[in-house]
Every structure is written in structure tokens, then in C-alpha cells.
């Protein structure tokens, strides 16, 4: 049976928090926008680290 590709949830959450930050910044909620941007940055960095680790482990396993 084929495994369906799963949506990268951390990247999705990073984008969601970034959009929340943009909307909050447009309406002038500086504190909320700064918090949302901080969360989005952290989630994006974690996503990148896990994506690179997954890529490297895939290369090692394939050899």
C-alpha cells in the first residue's frame, strides 16, 4: 500500500504565526505581532533542522 505524503506541520504552523503577525502589525498590535514573529522564527528554524536531519539520515540509510 502506498503511504500518502504528510503535510509538514511545523512549517504550516510557522506560516500561520507569520500571517498572524502580519495581520496584527497591520492593525497596530505591536506586542502580539512581535510574539507571533518570534514563534514563527523558532518553528521555522526547528523545521529546517529536522528537514536537514531527515535528508542526511535518508542519504545514510540509502547507502
N, C-alpha and C positions, 0 to 999 in steps of 0.2 A: 504494500500500500504506500502511496506517495505521501510524504509529510508536507503539509502546506507551510509556506514561509510565514513566520510570525512577524508581526509588526514590532519594530524596535521601540519598546515602550518608553525607555529613558529619553530617547531623542524626541519622542512625541511630547513628553512632559516638559522638556526643555523649551520646545517651540511654544507650548501652551503658556508657560510662565513668561516667555518673551512677549507674546501677544498681549497678555495681561499687563505687562509692564508698559508696553506702548500705549494701550488704552488708558491706563492710569496716568501716564505722563501727559497725554493729550488733555485730560480733564483736570490736570493740576495737582494730582495726589502724589507728591514727590516721595514721601516715605514709602508708600505702597509700591511705587514704581521701582525704587531702589531695592526694596526687598525682593520683588519678583525678578529683577535682573540678576541679583545675587544668586537666587535659587536656580535660575536658568543657566547661569555660568557653571555652577557646581555640577548640575545634572549633565550638561554638555561635556564637561571635562571627564566625568565618570564614564559617560557613553564612549568617548574617544579612547580612553584607556582600555575599556572592556572590548571594544571593537578591534583594537590593535592586538590585544592579548589573544582574542579569538582567531584572528588572522594568523598570528605566529604559531599557535597551537595547531591550527589546521595544516600549516606548512610542515610542521614537525611530524604530525601524525601521518601525513601523506607520503613522507619519505620512507 
